[in-house]
Amino acid sequence: VLEAALRTPGEGAAQAREPLQETLRSNAAKLVRSRAGCFVLGAAFDASPTAAQESLLAALAASEAELRGTTHGNALLRRLRFDHYKSHPGSWASMQERAQRKRD
């Protein structure tokens, strides 16, 4: 359901997506503490546009040490290419844009 809400095209859907994306960003630190929460964040990340993905990664940066200390958190960081984002944000954004064009 979450992925469908985030992927729905159209201007009205974009307005509905914003509060959902903001809730995910603001609660990212809480969600990463559990395995299920990491799954939710991963699904939301995959279904979001690049700008929303970047803001989610920025929110996760505050919890990086905690994430690296757990198996599911470390796996999420690898899946989201967090280290690439931190060291080369421009390259990361280009890669995400290309991947998104292939999906569309």
MORAZI-V215613 format. One record per residue. RES is the residue in one letter. SS is DSSP state (2 for helix, 1 for strand, 0 for the rest). PSI is psi in whole degrees, -180 to 180 (999 if undefined). OMEGA is omega in whole degrees, 0 to 359 (NA if undefined). Layout:
res/ss/psi/omega
RES/SS/PSI/OMEGA
RES/SS/PSI/OMEGA
This chain:
res/ss/psi/omega
V/0/-43/181
L/2/-46/180
E/2/-41/180
A/2/-40/179
A/2/-37/181
L/2/-23/182
R/2/-7/182
T/0/123/181
P/0/164/176
G/0/156/183
E/2/-41/178
G/2/-38/179
A/2/-34/179
A/2/-39/178
Q/2/-33/178
A/2/-28/180
R/2/-36/185
E/2/-51/179
P/2/-35/179
L/2/-45/179
Q/2/-39/179
E/2/-40/178
T/2/-43/178
L/2/-43/179
R/2/-47/184
S/2/-23/179
N/0/11/183
A/2/-42/182
A/2/-34/178
K/2/-41/183
L/2/-34/184
V/0/-9/180
R/0/-16/181
S/0/157/179
R/2/-43/179
A/2/-39/178
G/2/-39/177
C/2/-38/177
F/2/-43/179
V/2/-46/180
L/2/-39/178
G/2/-43/178
A/2/-41/179
A/2/-41/179
F/2/-48/182
D/2/-31/184
A/2/-3/185
S/0/154/174
P/0/166/185
T/2/-42/180
A/2/-41/178
A/2/-35/177
Q/2/-43/179
E/2/-43/180
S/2/-33/176
L/2/-41/177
L/2/-38/177
A/2/-38/178
A/2/-36/179
L/2/-23/181
A/2/-33/179
A/0/-25/182
S/0/17/186
E/2/-46/182
A/2/-42/179
E/2/-41/180
L/2/-43/182
R/2/-19/180
G/0/-7/180
T/0/152/180
T/2/-48/182
H/2/-34/178
G/2/-42/179
N/2/-40/178
A/2/-39/178
L/2/-44/179
L/2/-42/177
R/2/-44/181
R/2/-37/181
L/0/-2/182
R/0/47/183
F/2/-43/181
D/2/-39/176
H/2/-44/179
Y/2/-45/182
K/2/-42/185
S/2/-29/182
H/0/71/185
P/2/-35/179
G/2/-45/178
S/2/-41/179
W/2/-45/182
A/2/-42/178
S/2/-43/180
M/2/-42/180
Q/2/-40/179
E/2/-44/179
R/2/-44/180
A/2/-39/181
Q/2/-38/177
R/2/-37/178
K/2/-37/180
R/2/-35/182
D/0/999/NA
